[in-house]
Amino acid sequence: MLSEELLQGLNEQMNFEFFSAHAYMAMAAYCSSESLDGFAHFFLVQAEEERFHAMKFYNFINALGLRATITGFDSPNNEFASVLDCFEKALAHEKEVTKRIYRLSDIAWDEREHATINFLKWFIDEQVEEESMFDTMIQKLVRIQNDDNAMFMLDSELAKRTFTPEQQ
């Protein structure tokens, strides 16, 4: 049986994953307003992935016979100076997610809650990928700077991104 602290933490993370989807929707909206449809698509796919993550928490809590509690959250940031700014904020956000997952994992370890430890391992691995992906995108954007042709090519590349839950 999960402690109240661990159950509360899982519920908070589930809701933070839903918030993450909104944050990426805001980034997509910014990119759309800049006529960067490939970048917008990238963030829309990211939002879909975050909702999938939230539902993994929801389903895990319910599988344990406990109650997932849905809460509201603050509005995400909607102000961005550039596409690079979007990706830098996204990386900072993912680092916060990593910190939260680690905190949950620490609680699960302290409580010897092995099912939760196993569940959170998937998210720990996922966060390595997420941070790496955003870091790589930042490096590409810094490298191309104001090269319109390179920006067009990257925008076109990002328009092809897909999300398949089975891969998750």
N, C-alpha and C positions, 0 to 999 in steps of 0.2 A: 504494500500500500504506500502510495506517495505521501510524503509530508505535505502539509499546507504550503510551506515555503516553496517546495519544488513544483507543486501544482500551480501555484500562483505564478511562478517564474515561467512555466510552460505556456500558460495563458497569456502572460505579458509578451512573450516572444511571438506567439501566434498573432497577436494583435499588431506587434511591431512589423511582422512580415506583411500584413495587410497594409500598414502605413507605408512600407517600402514600395509597394505597388503604386500607391498614390504619388509618392515622391518621384518615381520613374515616369509616371503619367505626366507630371508637371514638366519634367525634362523633355519628354516627347512633344508636349505642347509648345515649348520654347523652340525646339528644333523645327517643328512645322511652321511656326511663325517666321522662321528664317529661311523658309523654302529648302530645308535640308531633310527631305523626306526619308532618305536612307537612315540618317541619324535618328529621326523620329521613330522609324520602324524598329531600330535597335532598342530604343528605350521602351517601346510598346511590348516587344518580346520580353524584355527584362521584367516589366510589370507583370506579365502573364506568369513568368517563372516565379516571381515573388508570391503571387496568389497561390501557386502550386505548393510552395514551401509552407505558407500559412495553413493550407489544408492538410499537409502532412502532420503538423502539430495538432490540428483539430481532430483528425482521424486517430492519432496516437492517444490523445487524451480520452476520446470516446471508447477506444479499444480497451482501455484500462477500466472502463465502467465509471469513469469520472465525467465531470461536466466541463465542457469548453465554454468559456465566458467571453462573449463578444463585447468589446467596448468601443467607444469613439476615440478619436485622436485629433491632435492639432492639425491645422492645414499644413501641407508641405511647403517648402520654399518654392516660389514661383518666379523669382528674380535671378537671372543669369546674365553674366557679362558676355559670354561666348560659349561655343560648344566645348572648348577646353575647360571652361569653368564648370559646365555640367558634369564632365567626366571627373574633374577634381573633387567636386562635391559628392559624386557617386562613390568614388574611392573612399572618401572620408566616411560616408554612410556605411559602406561595406565593412570598414574597419570597426565601426561601432557595432555592427551585427556580429562580427567575430568576437569582440569583447563580451557581448551578451551571451553568445553561445558558450564561450569558455566559462563564464560565471555559472551558467546552468550546469555545465559538465562538472565543475568543481563541486557544486551542491550534490549532484547525483553520485559522484565518487565518495564524498563524505558520508552519504547515506547508504552506500553500497547498493544503490538502486540500479541493478545490472541491465534491466530492460531499457531504462532511460539512457544509461551510458551507451549502450549499443545504438539506440535511436539517434543520439546526438553525434555519434561518430560520423554518420553520413553528412551532417551539417558542417562538422569541422573540415572534412575533406572538401565539401562544396565551397566553403569560404576561401580556401587556398585558391581554388579555381577562379572565384569571383574577383578577389583582390588582384590576382595576376592578370585577368582579362582587362580590368579597368586600368591597371598600371601600364599595360601594353598599349592600350588606346591613347593614354596620355602621352606616352613616348612618341607614338606616331603623330599625334596632333602637334606636339612641340617640334618634331622634325620637319613637318611640312609647313608650319607657320602660316604664311599668307599665300601659299602656292595654290591658286584656284584650280589648276588641273589636278593636282594631288588631292585636294579636298573633294573635287567631283568624283575622282576614282574611289576614294574611301567611302564617300556617301553611297555610291553605287554598290560597293562591296557590302556595306552594312544592310542594304535593302534586301539582301538575300538571307539574312539570319533567320533561323527557324528555332522553334522550341518543341521538342517531343518529350512529353512526360515519361514515356517508357525508358528514355535514356537516363532519367533521373533516378 
